[in-house]
Amino acid sequence: MNIVQEKVNDLNSILKVSLGPADYQQLVEKQLKDIQRKASMPGFRPGKVPVGLVKKMYGKSVLADEINKVLNHSVTQYISDNQLEILGQPIPAQNENDIIDWEHQQEFEFSFELGHIPDFQIEVLEEPFEYLIIKTDDALVDKEIEDMQRRYGKVSYPEKAERGDLVFGDFSELDAEGNLLESGIKKTSSIALDKITNEQVLSRFIGLSKGDHLELDPHDLSDNHTDIAAMLGVNSDKVAELNSKFQFKVTNISRMEHAEINEELYHKVYGDSINTIEAFRAKIDDELKAMFNADSDRYFLSKAIAGLVRKYDVQLPEEFLKRWLLVTNEKELTAQQIEHEFPVYAERLRTQIIINKIVKQNNLSVSQEEIQNYVSDLIKKQFESYNHGAEMEAEDLKNTVKRVLSNEKEYNRLVEKLYDDKMLKFLKSKLKLNFTEVSVDQFYKQQ
Protein backbone atom coordinates (compact mmCIF):
# COMPACT_ATOMS: atom_id res chain seq x y z
CA MET A 1 0.00 0.00 0.00
CA ASN A 2 1.13 3.51 -0.75
CA ILE A 3 -0.53 6.74 0.40
CA VAL A 4 0.52 10.13 -0.91
CA GLN A 5 -0.94 13.49 0.06
CA GLU A 6 -0.84 16.16 -2.64
CA LYS A 7 -1.43 19.73 -1.47
CA VAL A 8 -3.81 21.79 -3.63
CA ASN A 9 -3.74 24.90 -1.41
CA ASP A 10 -3.85 25.72 2.31
CA LEU A 11 -7.43 24.47 2.60
CA ASN A 12 -7.54 21.51 0.20
CA SER A 13 -5.49 18.43 -0.61
CA ILE A 14 -5.80 15.14 -2.47
CA LEU A 15 -5.03 11.83 -0.79
CA LYS A 16 -4.00 9.11 -3.26
CA VAL A 17 -4.13 5.50 -2.07
CA SER A 18 -2.56 2.67 -4.10
CA LEU A 19 -3.49 -0.93 -3.24
CA GLY A 20 -2.05 -4.24 -4.45
CA PRO A 21 -2.96 -7.91 -3.80
CA ALA A 22 -0.83 -7.96 -0.62
CA ASP A 23 -3.17 -5.40 0.92
CA TYR A 24 -6.43 -7.24 0.38
CA GLN A 25 -5.98 -10.80 -0.98
CA GLN A 26 -5.87 -12.62 2.36
CA LEU A 27 -8.94 -10.75 3.58
CA VAL A 28 -10.87 -11.66 0.42
CA GLU A 29 -9.91 -15.36 0.67
CA LYS A 30 -10.89 -15.50 4.34
CA GLN A 31 -14.27 -13.96 3.59
CA LEU A 32 -14.89 -16.39 0.69
CA LYS A 33 -14.03 -19.34 2.97
CA ASP A 34 -16.50 -18.06 5.56
CA ILE A 35 -19.17 -17.90 2.86
CA GLN A 36 -18.27 -21.41 1.69
CA ARG A 37 -18.69 -22.83 5.20
CA LYS A 38 -22.15 -21.32 5.51
CA ALA A 39 -23.32 -21.79 1.90
CA SER A 40 -26.21 -24.13 1.13
CA MET A 41 -26.91 -24.85 -2.54
CA PRO A 42 -28.87 -27.53 -4.40
CA GLY A 43 -26.68 -30.51 -5.27
CA PHE A 44 -24.14 -29.85 -2.52
CA ARG A 45 -24.04 -30.68 1.15
CA PRO A 46 -23.98 -27.63 3.48
CA GLY A 47 -20.42 -26.30 3.66
CA LYS A 48 -19.25 -28.37 0.67
CA VAL A 49 -19.95 -25.92 -2.16
CA PRO A 50 -16.75 -25.71 -4.29
CA VAL A 51 -14.71 -22.61 -3.54
CA GLY A 52 -14.49 -21.87 -7.28
CA LEU A 53 -18.28 -21.66 -7.50
CA VAL A 54 -18.43 -19.46 -4.42
CA LYS A 55 -15.78 -17.18 -5.93
CA LYS A 56 -17.67 -17.00 -9.21
CA MET A 57 -20.89 -16.03 -7.43
CA TYR A 58 -19.54 -13.73 -4.72
CA GLY A 59 -15.98 -12.86 -5.70
CA LYS A 60 -16.60 -9.39 -7.15
CA SER A 61 -18.79 -8.15 -4.30
CA VAL A 62 -16.43 -9.57 -1.65
CA LEU A 63 -13.44 -7.94 -3.35
CA ALA A 64 -15.23 -4.58 -3.49
CA ASP A 65 -16.31 -4.85 0.18
CA GLU A 66 -12.86 -5.78 1.46
CA ILE A 67 -11.08 -3.10 -0.56
CA ASN A 68 -13.58 -0.56 0.77
CA LYS A 69 -12.82 -1.66 4.35
CA VAL A 70 -9.06 -1.43 3.74
CA LEU A 71 -9.49 2.03 2.22
CA ASN A 72 -11.58 3.34 5.11
CA HIS A 73 -9.15 2.01 7.71
CA SER A 74 -5.99 3.16 5.94
CA VAL A 75 -7.29 6.67 5.18
CA THR A 76 -8.52 7.13 8.75
CA GLN A 77 -5.22 5.84 10.12
CA TYR A 78 -3.21 8.14 7.83
CA ILE A 79 -5.18 11.20 8.94
CA SER A 80 -4.70 10.24 12.59
CA ASP A 81 -0.99 9.39 12.31
CA ASN A 82 -0.25 12.64 10.48
CA GLN A 83 -2.50 14.70 12.78
CA LEU A 84 -4.36 16.25 9.86
CA GLU A 85 -7.04 18.69 10.97
CA ILE A 86 -9.80 18.13 8.46
CA LEU A 87 -13.42 19.18 8.07
CA GLY A 88 -16.11 16.60 7.43
CA GLN A 89 -14.80 13.35 5.97
CA PRO A 90 -12.72 12.50 2.87
CA ILE A 91 -14.82 12.22 -0.28
CA PRO A 92 -13.95 10.60 -3.63
CA ALA A 93 -12.15 13.06 -5.88
CA GLN A 94 -14.28 14.64 -8.60
CA ASN A 95 -11.99 13.37 -11.38
CA GLU A 96 -12.27 9.78 -10.14
CA ASN A 97 -13.80 8.49 -13.38
CA ASP A 98 -11.75 5.33 -14.03
CA ILE A 99 -13.87 2.24 -14.48
CA ILE A 100 -12.75 -0.58 -12.17
CA ASP A 101 -12.48 -4.05 -13.67
CA TRP A 102 -13.31 -6.14 -10.60
CA GLU A 103 -12.89 -9.33 -12.66
CA HIS A 104 -9.24 -8.92 -13.72
CA GLN A 105 -7.75 -5.82 -12.10
CA GLN A 106 -5.28 -6.37 -9.25
CA GLU A 107 -3.69 -2.96 -8.73
CA PHE A 108 -6.01 -0.16 -7.62
CA GLU A 109 -5.62 3.57 -7.05
CA PHE A 110 -8.16 5.77 -5.32
CA SER A 111 -8.13 9.54 -4.77
CA PHE A 112 -9.90 11.43 -2.00
CA GLU A 113 -10.47 15.13 -1.46
CA LEU A 114 -9.70 16.55 1.98
CA GLY A 115 -10.87 19.88 3.37
CA HIS A 116 -8.51 21.35 5.98
CA ILE A 117 -8.93 23.61 8.98
CA PRO A 118 -6.65 26.62 8.48
CA ASP A 119 -3.64 26.94 10.73
CA PHE A 120 -3.86 29.88 13.13
CA GLN A 121 -3.33 30.77 16.80
CA ILE A 122 -5.85 32.47 19.08
CA GLU A 123 -4.58 35.61 20.75
CA VAL A 124 -6.38 37.41 23.54
CA LEU A 125 -8.57 40.24 22.28
CA GLU A 126 -7.36 43.61 23.45
CA GLU A 127 -10.66 45.48 23.26
CA PRO A 128 -12.79 45.28 26.44
CA PHE A 129 -15.94 43.16 26.60
CA GLU A 130 -19.08 44.33 28.35
CA TYR A 131 -20.27 41.96 31.05
CA LEU A 132 -23.87 42.59 32.09
CA ILE A 133 -24.85 42.10 35.73
CA ILE A 134 -28.60 41.80 36.33
CA LYS A 135 -29.77 43.71 39.37
CA THR A 136 -32.18 42.14 41.84
CA ASP A 137 -34.54 44.28 43.91
CA ASP A 138 -37.45 44.03 46.33
CA ALA A 139 -40.01 43.99 43.52
CA LEU A 140 -38.45 40.85 42.00
CA VAL A 141 -38.35 39.15 45.40
CA ASP A 142 -42.01 40.11 45.98
CA LYS A 143 -42.97 38.59 42.64
CA GLU A 144 -41.16 35.34 43.50
CA ILE A 145 -42.94 35.20 46.87
CA GLU A 146 -46.30 35.71 45.16
CA ASP A 147 -45.52 32.86 42.76
CA MET A 148 -44.61 30.63 45.74
CA GLN A 149 -47.83 31.58 47.51
CA ARG A 150 -49.76 30.56 44.41
CA ARG A 151 -47.72 27.35 43.95
CA TYR A 152 -48.21 26.23 47.55
CA GLY A 153 -51.74 27.53 47.87
CA LYS A 154 -54.90 25.44 48.10
CA VAL A 155 -58.06 25.22 46.01
CA SER A 156 -61.38 26.35 47.49
CA TYR A 157 -64.89 26.34 46.04
CA PRO A 158 -66.56 29.66 46.88
CA GLU A 159 -70.24 30.46 46.54
CA LYS A 160 -69.73 33.48 44.30
CA ALA A 161 -67.21 34.18 41.53
CA GLU A 162 -64.49 36.82 41.88
CA ARG A 163 -61.60 38.01 39.73
CA GLY A 164 -59.04 35.28 39.11
CA ASP A 165 -61.48 32.41 39.69
CA LEU A 166 -62.03 29.46 37.37
CA VAL A 167 -65.72 29.17 36.49
CA PHE A 168 -67.05 25.81 35.27
CA GLY A 169 -70.23 25.56 33.26
CA ASP A 170 -72.20 24.38 30.26
CA PHE A 171 -72.13 26.20 26.92
CA SER A 172 -75.34 25.88 24.85
CA GLU A 173 -75.79 27.51 21.44
CA LEU A 174 -78.82 29.80 21.01
CA ASP A 175 -80.93 30.58 17.93
CA ALA A 176 -81.63 34.08 16.58
CA GLU A 177 -84.50 34.53 19.06
CA GLY A 178 -82.34 33.59 22.06
CA ASN A 179 -83.79 30.09 22.50
CA LEU A 180 -81.72 26.93 23.03
CA LEU A 181 -80.82 25.45 19.65
CA GLU A 182 -81.75 21.77 19.73
CA SER A 183 -79.04 20.68 17.28
CA GLY A 184 -76.61 23.41 18.32
CA ILE A 185 -73.18 23.24 19.96
CA LYS A 186 -73.17 22.02 23.56
CA LYS A 187 -70.04 21.72 25.66
CA THR A 188 -69.11 21.48 29.34
CA SER A 189 -66.08 23.67 29.81
CA SER A 190 -64.41 26.27 32.02
CA ILE A 191 -63.54 29.97 31.82
CA ALA A 192 -60.49 31.43 33.51
CA LEU A 193 -61.61 34.90 34.57
CA ASP A 194 -58.06 36.24 34.71
CA LYS A 195 -57.81 35.61 30.95
CA ILE A 196 -60.73 37.93 30.11
CA THR A 197 -59.26 41.30 29.15
CA ASN A 198 -62.55 43.10 28.45
CA GLU A 199 -63.60 44.67 31.78
CA GLN A 200 -67.25 44.95 30.76
CA VAL A 201 -67.42 41.25 29.92
CA LEU A 202 -65.51 40.31 33.09
CA SER A 203 -67.93 42.30 35.27
CA ARG A 204 -70.81 40.06 34.12
CA PHE A 205 -69.11 37.03 35.72
CA ILE A 206 -68.32 38.69 39.05
CA GLY A 207 -70.84 37.58 41.68
CA LEU A 208 -72.24 34.61 39.72
CA SER A 209 -73.21 31.50 41.74
CA LYS A 210 -73.89 27.86 40.88
CA GLY A 211 -77.01 27.60 38.71
CA ASP A 212 -76.75 31.17 37.38
CA HIS A 213 -76.55 31.65 33.64
CA LEU A 214 -75.87 34.44 31.20
CA GLU A 215 -76.01 34.99 27.47
CA LEU A 216 -72.69 35.76 25.79
CA ASP A 217 -70.72 35.88 22.58
CA PRO A 218 -67.71 33.47 22.78
CA HIS A 219 -65.61 35.97 20.80
CA ASP A 220 -65.84 38.34 23.80
CA LEU A 221 -63.98 35.82 25.97
CA SER A 222 -60.80 35.62 23.89
CA ASP A 223 -59.18 36.88 20.71
CA ASN A 224 -57.57 33.49 20.19
CA HIS A 225 -59.63 31.18 17.96
CA THR A 226 -57.80 28.12 19.29
CA ASP A 227 -58.87 28.96 22.88
CA ILE A 228 -62.48 29.51 21.81
CA ALA A 229 -62.48 26.25 19.83
CA ALA A 230 -61.24 24.36 22.91
CA MET A 231 -63.96 25.94 25.10
CA LEU A 232 -66.72 24.99 22.65
CA GLY A 233 -65.28 21.65 21.50
CA VAL A 234 -65.22 22.61 17.81
CA ASN A 235 -62.61 22.88 15.07
CA SER A 236 -60.72 26.19 15.15
CA ASP A 237 -61.66 26.78 11.49
CA LYS A 238 -65.32 26.91 12.50
CA VAL A 239 -64.77 29.66 15.07
CA ALA A 240 -64.14 32.32 12.41
CA GLU A 241 -67.59 31.82 10.90
CA LEU A 242 -69.38 31.34 14.23
CA ASN A 243 -71.81 34.22 14.94
CA SER A 244 -74.22 32.58 17.39
CA LYS A 245 -74.79 33.67 20.98
CA PHE A 246 -74.45 31.06 23.75
CA GLN A 247 -75.96 30.45 27.13
CA PHE A 248 -73.39 29.71 29.82
CA LYS A 249 -74.77 28.00 32.94
CA VAL A 250 -72.48 27.96 35.98
CA THR A 251 -71.95 24.49 37.50
CA ASN A 252 -69.02 25.18 39.84
CA ILE A 253 -66.45 27.78 40.88
CA SER A 254 -62.87 27.14 41.99
CA ARG A 255 -60.37 29.53 43.51
CA MET A 256 -56.67 29.15 44.17
CA GLU A 257 -56.12 30.72 47.57
CA HIS A 258 -52.58 31.93 48.15
CA ALA A 259 -50.60 30.33 50.95
CA GLU A 260 -49.94 32.63 53.88
CA ILE A 261 -46.45 34.05 54.33
CA ASN A 262 -45.38 32.26 57.49
CA GLU A 263 -43.09 29.50 58.76
CA GLU A 264 -45.25 26.84 57.11
CA LEU A 265 -44.51 28.35 53.69
CA TYR A 266 -40.80 28.85 54.49
CA HIS A 267 -40.46 25.19 55.46
CA LYS A 268 -42.41 23.92 52.44
CA VAL A 269 -40.11 25.81 50.10
CA TYR A 270 -36.70 25.52 51.82
CA GLY A 271 -37.00 23.13 54.72
CA ASP A 272 -36.56 23.83 58.42
CA SER A 273 -33.47 26.02 57.99
CA ILE A 274 -35.53 29.14 57.12
CA ASN A 275 -37.66 30.55 59.96
CA THR A 276 -37.98 34.31 59.41
CA ILE A 277 -39.23 36.56 56.64
CA GLU A 278 -35.79 38.18 56.45
CA ALA A 279 -34.06 34.83 55.91
CA PHE A 280 -36.79 33.82 53.41
CA ARG A 281 -36.31 36.97 51.33
CA ALA A 282 -32.50 36.69 51.51
CA LYS A 283 -32.67 33.08 50.27
CA ILE A 284 -34.90 34.07 47.35
CA ASP A 285 -32.57 36.97 46.50
CA ASP A 286 -29.57 34.61 46.48
CA GLU A 287 -31.36 32.20 44.15
CA LEU A 288 -32.35 35.01 41.79
CA LYS A 289 -28.75 36.25 41.70
CA ALA A 290 -27.49 32.72 40.92
CA MET A 291 -30.03 32.34 38.11
CA PHE A 292 -29.25 35.76 36.65
CA ASN A 293 -25.49 35.22 36.95
CA ALA A 294 -25.85 32.02 34.90
CA ASP A 295 -27.75 33.97 32.23
CA SER A 296 -25.11 36.71 32.25
CA ASP A 297 -22.37 34.11 31.83
CA ARG A 298 -24.15 32.49 28.87
CA TYR A 299 -24.67 35.87 27.21
CA PHE A 300 -21.05 36.89 27.76
CA LEU A 301 -19.75 33.56 26.43
CA SER A 302 -21.77 33.81 23.23
CA LYS A 303 -20.69 37.43 22.68
CA ALA A 304 -17.01 36.67 23.39
CA ILE A 305 -16.96 33.71 20.98
CA ALA A 306 -18.77 35.80 18.35
CA GLY A 307 -16.08 38.50 18.78
CA LEU A 308 -13.32 35.96 18.19
CA VAL A 309 -15.13 34.60 15.13
CA ARG A 310 -15.30 38.12 13.70
CA LYS A 311 -11.65 38.84 14.47
CA TYR A 312 -10.19 35.71 12.91
CA ASP A 313 -12.66 35.34 10.02
CA VAL A 314 -11.64 31.70 9.54
CA GLN A 315 -11.45 30.78 5.84
CA LEU A 316 -13.16 27.54 4.86
CA PRO A 317 -12.79 25.15 1.90
CA GLU A 318 -16.29 26.13 0.82
CA GLU A 319 -16.55 24.17 -2.43
CA PHE A 320 -15.30 21.02 -0.72
CA LEU A 321 -17.82 21.46 2.12
CA LYS A 322 -20.72 22.00 -0.28
CA ARG A 323 -19.76 18.80 -2.13
CA TRP A 324 -19.36 16.92 1.14
CA LEU A 325 -22.81 18.06 2.33
CA LEU A 326 -24.32 17.02 -0.99
CA VAL A 327 -22.68 13.57 -0.89
CA THR A 328 -23.30 12.72 2.77
CA ASN A 329 -26.54 14.44 3.75
CA GLU A 330 -29.24 11.92 4.63
CA LYS A 331 -32.02 14.43 3.98
CA GLU A 332 -31.07 14.41 0.30
CA LEU A 333 -30.64 18.16 0.04
CA THR A 334 -30.30 19.65 -3.42
CA ALA A 335 -27.33 21.73 -4.51
CA GLN A 336 -29.63 24.77 -4.52
CA GLN A 337 -30.73 24.14 -0.92
CA ILE A 338 -27.14 23.71 0.24
CA GLU A 339 -26.14 26.94 -1.53
CA HIS A 340 -29.00 28.78 0.18
CA GLU A 341 -28.33 27.40 3.68
CA PHE A 342 -24.52 27.37 3.49
CA PRO A 343 -23.87 30.82 5.06
CA VAL A 344 -25.62 29.74 8.29
CA TYR A 345 -23.80 26.40 8.30
CA ALA A 346 -20.45 28.10 7.64
CA GLU A 347 -20.95 30.55 10.52
CA ARG A 348 -21.69 27.68 12.91
CA LEU A 349 -18.65 25.82 11.64
CA ARG A 350 -16.39 28.85 12.14
CA THR A 351 -17.71 29.19 15.69
CA GLN A 352 -16.95 25.54 16.44
CA ILE A 353 -13.46 25.85 14.94
CA ILE A 354 -12.72 28.83 17.23
CA ILE A 355 -14.02 26.92 20.26
CA ASN A 356 -12.00 23.82 19.40
CA LYS A 357 -8.89 25.94 18.82
CA ILE A 358 -9.19 27.57 22.26
CA VAL A 359 -9.70 24.15 23.88
CA LYS A 360 -6.69 22.61 22.13
CA GLN A 361 -4.38 25.61 22.42
CA ASN A 362 -4.98 25.97 26.17
CA ASN A 363 -5.23 22.27 27.07
CA LEU A 364 -8.79 22.59 28.36
CA SER A 365 -10.08 19.12 29.17
CA VAL A 366 -12.84 17.38 31.10
CA SER A 367 -11.94 14.21 33.02
CA GLN A 368 -14.24 11.32 33.82
CA GLU A 369 -13.83 12.13 37.51
CA GLU A 370 -15.02 15.70 36.92
CA ILE A 371 -18.09 14.45 35.07
CA GLN A 372 -18.96 12.00 37.87
CA ASN A 373 -18.44 14.62 40.60
CA TYR A 374 -20.55 17.15 38.72
CA VAL A 375 -23.43 14.70 38.24
CA SER A 376 -23.16 13.53 41.85
CA ASP A 377 -23.38 17.10 43.20
CA LEU A 378 -26.29 17.85 40.88
CA ILE A 379 -28.26 14.81 42.04
CA LYS A 380 -27.51 15.47 45.72
CA LYS A 381 -28.73 19.07 45.51
CA GLN A 382 -31.85 18.03 43.62
CA PHE A 383 -32.63 15.32 46.16
CA GLU A 384 -32.14 17.71 49.09
CA SER A 385 -34.38 20.35 47.52
CA TYR A 386 -37.20 17.82 47.08
CA ASN A 387 -36.73 16.25 50.51
CA HIS A 388 -36.29 19.29 52.77
CA GLY A 389 -32.54 18.97 53.15
CA ALA A 390 -32.40 15.20 53.68
CA GLU A 391 -29.30 13.46 52.28
CA MET A 392 -29.45 10.69 49.70
CA GLU A 393 -28.17 7.23 50.61
CA ALA A 394 -24.64 6.65 49.25
CA GLU A 395 -25.60 3.49 47.34
CA ASP A 396 -28.67 5.15 45.80
CA LEU A 397 -26.55 8.12 44.78
CA LYS A 398 -23.93 5.87 43.17
CA ASN A 399 -26.56 3.94 41.20
CA THR A 400 -28.31 7.13 40.07
CA VAL A 401 -25.04 8.65 38.83
CA LYS A 402 -24.26 5.44 36.94
CA ARG A 403 -27.70 5.42 35.33
CA VAL A 404 -27.45 9.06 34.23
CA LEU A 405 -24.00 8.58 32.70
CA SER A 406 -25.11 5.44 30.84
CA ASN A 407 -27.42 7.61 28.72
CA GLU A 408 -25.22 8.63 25.78
CA LYS A 409 -27.26 11.72 24.91
CA GLU A 410 -27.28 12.93 28.50
CA TYR A 411 -23.58 12.13 28.91
CA ASN A 412 -22.67 14.22 25.85
CA ARG A 413 -24.82 17.09 27.10
CA LEU A 414 -23.03 17.05 30.46
CA VAL A 415 -19.59 16.97 28.84
CA GLU A 416 -20.56 19.94 26.65
CA LYS A 417 -21.78 21.81 29.75
CA LEU A 418 -18.48 21.24 31.58
CA TYR A 419 -16.47 22.34 28.55
CA ASP A 420 -18.60 25.50 28.38
CA ASP A 421 -17.85 26.15 32.06
CA LYS A 422 -14.10 25.80 31.45
CA MET A 423 -14.28 27.98 28.36
CA LEU A 424 -16.21 30.60 30.32
CA LYS A 425 -13.70 30.59 33.18
CA PHE A 426 -10.80 30.84 30.75
CA LEU A 427 -12.24 33.75 28.77
CA LYS A 428 -13.25 35.65 31.91
CA SER A 429 -9.68 35.36 33.15
CA LYS A 430 -8.09 36.46 29.85
CA LEU A 431 -10.39 39.14 28.45
CA LYS A 432 -10.76 42.67 29.71
CA LEU A 433 -14.26 43.01 31.19
CA ASN A 434 -16.37 46.11 31.73
CA PHE A 435 -19.02 45.23 34.31
CA THR A 436 -22.35 47.01 33.77
CA GLU A 437 -25.44 46.70 35.97
CA VAL A 438 -28.77 46.43 34.13
CA SER A 439 -32.36 45.69 35.07
CA VAL A 440 -34.04 42.40 34.22
CA ASP A 441 -36.03 44.03 31.43
CA GLN A 442 -32.95 45.74 29.95
CA PHE A 443 -31.01 42.48 29.94
CA TYR A 444 -33.61 40.26 28.32
CA LYS A 445 -34.49 42.84 25.67
CA GLN A 446 -30.97 42.32 24.31
CA GLN A 447 -31.37 38.57 23.89
C-alpha angles and dihedrals in degrees: 000000000000127000122189127180116210116195115225096177138318092293104036139047140165122234113205118197122191119195131189134183091274089065098053114007098092091047091051093049092048092051092048090051090051089052091048092053091053099036120115117188134163112270095023133083115243109279094013100090107130113259090229091060091047090050091049092051101038107015099101096047093045091049091050092047095049094045089050090053092049090049094050093048096044095046092047091047092048092052091048096045092049093042093232113181103216137170121232114338134305113277129197111273115258093238092054094120102133113125112232117225100211090180100060110004117107104168117063135185125192130184127206131190118228127197114208135209108237118250113248141133126233115235124191113265112245099205115088122253122220113236113196119215115197113222121225121208142173092272092059091048090049090052091051091050090051090051090050091049089053093044094051096036127109134239120247131182109224126193095236132037122248135177112298095024126129110234119201122201152128123278115210123180117235131211125235091277093052096256125134109272108230095210094031131116115292124181138161106222146137137249122212104214093203088064094059107096098180106090093201092054092044092053090061090063097047110102097015117144135197110294095024118122138189138188116244147161110241090217088067090063098059143357090217113094091199091058092048091048090053092049093051098035094237137122113277090235089064094055093071092060095039111114101157125118118233137210114229115199116194114232101167144352127214129190131190105221114204118242114249118254101248142107091290090062093043091053094045091054103036109008129244095317093082116067108151136057090239092055090044093054092044091052092050091048091052091051092049091050091050091050093047092045089056090052091048091051092051091049093048092048093052092047093047093050090046089053091053091048090054093047097050098034091198112219116227134201088247100176091049091049093049090051091046091051090049093049099043107031111116092202089066095234118192123237088250092054092048091049090051096047098037098093091060092045091048092051091052090048092051089050092052091047090054091048093048091047092053091048094049097039093051099036094241108174141163118220127208089244091056091051092050093046092048093050091044092053091046093052093045093052092046092050092048092049091053095043103044096257098317115147123239119243111260094236092048090049092050092050093047092051090049092050093049093049092048089066103090095203093049092044092054091047091053093048090051090050092052092047089051089052091052092046090050093050091047095050093045089054095047106037127073108248130203107199114213126181116222136171122253091255093048092051099048093044087066094055 
